[in-house]
């Protein structure tokens, strides 16, 4: 990859659009609303009409070049982070996460926050979270209906939120968990409706100026309610002389110090706790609901999982689900200088957007790509830039190992505890929930009697 820093920044109105890949010739409706209401069809049709590179303008003045080229993915993930800003590309998350979230920072600030957040997600500490995951799964599975089908997504959300309350916040009292989790859940549910998502996009501000508008006003009100409780928790922990001696992630973040001996501020703590909530709760819950949805619709996979509820086959099932039904459809970087990617001389100010969804469906990487076949992950491990459900490079999801471990623990507990029934209904389509791609009927499953 080559790049030259001729100008430090370029506004969208200055971009020479003749340098960009073609725009897909889709209907005005599909171009305006397809990404929200028919996201997978939108991506597939755009690729069919233009190839592995195409240009989108999801909002006025914001130009995005989408790609399914693995070489472009490699260039983006290994490129100079000073020239490829992920934080600026994630700006729409700021009203929920806060501007000090590691997802919205670039440069030295991002590296500082990332280093402070890494220790809880490595080694022996990770294995210490398994018990809390099993306990949360056992408690919620016990309440599942034993006749008729039901949507698994709400239950998966309840389990992962319970895990977050125990492992991240260190709250083990059931009533206290409910008190804190209720406003947090309400905030996430607010952005889970497709119509609301569309309105949020329409009322977003690309420059971050001004106060909240339209539906963002309610999001802001829910955030204030949740923030009151989070800052209460931060204050209580700081006042506790033993507040940094516990094993939960909150305590580890309180105790963390950077190279200058500085700790995270209250605002940084709040924003990182919200980041862990969104990244470790909503996305993991959706991935588990997709896994259950896929498994019950493939009797041969379900039969093998009954015999092998733990181990490498379950891990392959999870990875195949994340290939075929990635929870987050794409990643994005804002170009801070002109850059050549995939033969295209892209101007500064453009966003380059590797499409996880399209990359995972390349027939040259995954033969018969639309078929759910977990065995492919036992036969061959894909390359670093061929399977990217957690992104990659220095921006790879901090909690990737945590999420995979939680999925293995919770889904393994389900398989050992209850008998899932094969479903006779067709597979569920994709519905957008804020930044995630979720099963449109919530991943419906049923249990065998007994």
N, C-alpha and C positions, 0 to 999 in steps of 0.2 A: 504494500500500500504506500502511496506517496501522498504527501500533504505539504502545502506551503502556507505559512501564516502571513498572507498579504494584508489582511485586515483582521483585527481581533474579534469584531462582531459585525454582522450584517443583518439588517431588518428584512422581514419577509417581503416588503414592497420593493426592495432593491434586487431581489433574486431574479436572474435571467432564466425564465421557465423553459426556454428553448433548449437548455442544457439537460433537462430532466427526462427520465423515461416517460413513455406515453401514459396518458390517463385512460383507464378502461372506458370503452364506449357503452356505458350502462344507462338505463333509464334515469331520468331526474329523480324519481322516487327512490330507486335503489341507491343512487349516489348520496341522497340526503339522509335516508332513513334505513337503508339496508344493513349498515354496519351495526345498528342497534337491534332491529327487529328480525333480521335474517343474516346473522353475522357469518356463518360458515358458507352459506350460498354466496354471500357477497365476496368473500375471499376467493372461493373457487372460480366464480365466474370472472372476476377480475384477472386472475392468473390465466384462465383459458383464453381470454381475449388479448392479453398483452405479453404473456410469458413470465419469466422469473423476476422481472422488475416492472413496477408500475407506480405511478404517482397519484396520491390522494390529497385532497384538501378538506379535511374533516370540519374545519371551521375557517372562516375568512382569514387569509394571510398566513395560515399554518400549513406548510407543505411537507408531506411525508412521502418518502420513497420506500415502498414495501418490497421485500425480496424473499425468495425461498431458495436462494443460491447458498450452498454450504460454504463456498469460498468467501462470500460476502460476510457470512456469519463469523468466520475465522478472522477476517479483517476487522470487524467491529469489536469482537471480544479481545483481540490482542493489540488493538490500536492504542495510540497515545490518549489516555483519559483526559488530558488537558485540551485535546481537540475534539473529543467525543463526550459530550456532557449528557449523562443519564438523568441527573437531578433536574435539569431544566426541562427535559422531555417528560418528566413525571409531574409537572406543575399542577395538573388537575386534581391530584391527591391532597394538595396542601390544605384545603378546608377541613378535611377529616384528620389527616395525620399531623399537620402542623409543619411549619417551615424548617424546623430543626431536625426533622426525620432524616435518617441516613439515606432514605430513598430519594430525598429532594436536594441533597447536598452534592457538590462537586469539588474536585481538587483537594487541597490539604484538609479542609474541613471534613470532607467525606472520609478520607483515610483515618483521621483522628477518631471519628465516631465509630467507624468499622472496627478499628483495633480495640476500642473500649468494649465493644459488644461481642467480640469473638469468643472469649474464654468460656462462657456458659455453654457453648455449643460444641465442645470438643471433649474427647476422652471419657474418663470415668464419670465426670459430671453428667454426661448424656445418659449413661446407663442407669444412673440414679433416678431418672425420671420415669422409668418403666413401670414401677409399682403404681404411681399416681395414674398413669394411663390405663392400666388394667382395672384399677378400682373404679375409675370414671366409666369405663366401658361396661363393667359388670353391673353397676348401679342402673344405668340407662337401659341396657338390654333386658333386665328383669321386668321392665314395664312395657315391653313390646307386646302388641296384640298377637294372640296365638291363632286367630282366624281372620281371614280376609287380608287383602293387600294394604300396604301403607307406604307413604313417601319416606324414604330413608334420610333425605337431606336434613329435615329439622332435627332428627335424632343425632345425626353426625355433627350438626352445629352445636347441639347441647353437649355432646361428649367433648368436642374440641374446646368449647368455651370453658367447660369444667376443668379440663387439663390446663388451660391458660391460667385460670384462677388459682389452681393449686401450684403449678410449676413456675409460672412467671411471677404472679403476685404473691404467692406463698400463703394464700387464704384457705384454710381447711375447714372452717366453720361454715356449715351449709347456708345458714341465714345471711351471714356476711357475704358469702359468694353471690347469693341472689341479689342482695342490695347493690353490690357494685356492678354485677353483670347485666342487670336489667336495662339501665340507660345505655350501656355500651352496645347491647344487642339491638336496642331501638335505633341507635345511630346507624348501625350496619343495615338493618332492615329497611330503613328509609331509602337507601340507595340500591335496594334489591329488586325493585319493580321496574320493568322495561320502560314504561311510559315516564316514570320519574327519571330514569337514566337519560332518556331523550331530552327531557326538560332541563336537566342539569347541564347537559352538553350545550344546549341552546343558550342557557343563561350564564355559561362560564365566561370568565374574562381572560383573554390570552396574555394580558400584560400584568395581571395581578393587582390592578388598580381598583380603587373604590371598595365599597362594602358589598355584602352579599345581596343577590338579586333573586327574584322568583323563588323556586323551591330551595335555593341555597339558604334562604332566611330560616326555614325550619331546620335544615341541617345544622346551621349555626346555633340555633336554640338548643337542639339536642346535644351538641358538642359542649355548650356551657354547662348543661346539667351533668354530663359525664365528667367534665373537667373538674368540677367542684369536688367530686368524690375522689378523683385521682390525686389532685393536689392535697386533699385531706390525708390520703395514704402516704404521700411523699413527706408531708410535714410530720406525721406520726412516726415514720421510720427514722427521719433525721433526729428527732427528739429522743428516740430510744437508744440508750448507750450500747445495746447489743443488736442494733438494727442491721448492722452489716455482717453479722456472724452467722446468719441463717444460710440455708443452701438453695433458696429460691433465686431465680434470675434477677428479680428486683433487688435483692440484697447484694448480689454480685455487681450489678450496675452501680449501686450506691457506693460500693467500695472501690470501684475501678478508678485508676488515675492514669493520665496521659504522661508523655515524656517530660512535661514540665511540672508534673505533680498536681495538675488540675483535675477536678472531678467534673462530672456532668452537672449542669445547672438544673434547676427545677423544670424549666421549660424544655430542656433537652431530654430530661428523664420522662416527662409527660409524652413528648412526641415519639420517643423510642418505645415506650410502653404501648402506645397506640399502634405503632408500626408492627410490633410483635403480635398484637391482637389481630390486626387485619391479615398479616402474612401467615400467622400460625393458627388462625382460627377459621376464617371464611374459606381460604384457599384449600386448606387440608380437609375440611369438612366436605367441600365440593368434590375433591378428588376421591374421597372414600365413597361418596354417594354414586359417583360415576363407576367406580370399581364394582360395587354391588349391582348396579344396573347392568353392567356388561356381563358379570358372572352368571346371574340368574337367567340371562338370555342365551347362554352357551352351556348346555347341559354337560358336554364333555369336559369343559373347564371346571364346572361345579363339582362333577364327580371326582375329578382328580384332587381338587382342593379338600374334599371330605376325607380323602386318604392322606393328604399331605397339607394339614392346616397351617403348618409353619415351614420355614425354610426357603430354599431357592426358587421353588415353583411359585409360591405366593409372591415373592419379590418380583418374579418375571411377570406375573399377572398385573401387579401394580405398575410396573414400568410400561407394559403394553397399554394399559389404560391411559397413562400419562402421555403416551405417544399419540394414541388415537383420539383422546379427549383431553387435550391440554387445558388446564384450568384458566391460564392466562394466554391469550391468543398470540401475543407479540411482545417484543421489547423494543425500546426506541432510544436513540442517541441524537442529540442536536449537534450538528457540525459547526465547530467554532472557527474553522478555516476551510478553504476549498480542499477537496479530497477526491482521489480517484478510487472508486469502489466498483468492482465488477465491470471495468471498462467504461464506466460513466464518470465524467468529470463533474462532480456534484459541487455546487456553490456553498459557501458558508451560509448558515441560517436554515438550511434544509434539515429535516429529521430523517435519519436512516432507520428503517423499521424491519428487522428480521422477523418474518412471520413464523412463529413456532408451529402454528396449525398447518401451514402449507409445507414447511420443511419436513415435518413428520409424515407427510403423505407422498413423499417422492418415491416413485417406483424404482428408481435406480439405487436407492438406499434400502428401501423396505419393499421387497417383492410382494405383489398382491396387497398393496398398502391399506386398502379399506377393510381388510379382513382382520378380525380380532383373533390373533394367534400368539399367545404368550410364549410359546416354544421358541419363537425367533430370538428371544433374549437369552435363552439357554444355548442356542446354537452359535450366536455371534453377538458380541457386545458392540454397539454402535460407536463411532468415533466421537471425540469431544465436541465436534461442531455439527453432529448429526442428530443428537437427542438432547434437547435443551429446555425441558419444562421449567427449570429453575434459572434460566438465563446462563450467563457465563462470564469468564474473565474476572476482573476485580469487583464486578458488580453482581456476581453470582449470589443467589439468595443465601443469606447468612444461616437461615434455618433449614436448608435443604436436607441435611442429614437428620435433623430433628423430625422433620415432616415425614421422611421415609420410614424412620423408626416408629413414629406414632401410627402410621398407616399399617405397618406390619403388626404391631402390638394389638391395635384395636380390631383390625379385620381378622387376625388370628384368633382373638378372643371370641368374636362373633361365630366363626366357623367351628370352634370347639364347644360353644355353649348352646347354639340353636341349629336346627336343620333348615336351610334355605330351600324353598321350592323353586323348581324351574318355572320361568314365566312363559306363557303362551302368547303374550302380546309382543308387538313389534318394539324395536329399539326406540328410545326417546331421542328427540331432536335437541339441538342446543338452544338455550335461552340465555340472554345476557342478564347477569346480575352485577351491576356496577362494572368492575374491571374483570369479572370472572365469567367463564362460559359454563353454565350449569345445565343439568338435565331438565327439560321443560316440564316434566311431571314430578320432579323431585327425586327421581331414582326409585321407582316403586318396586317393592319386594314383598314376599309373603313367606311365612314360616310353616313348616309341616306340623301337623297336630302332634301332641305328645309332650 
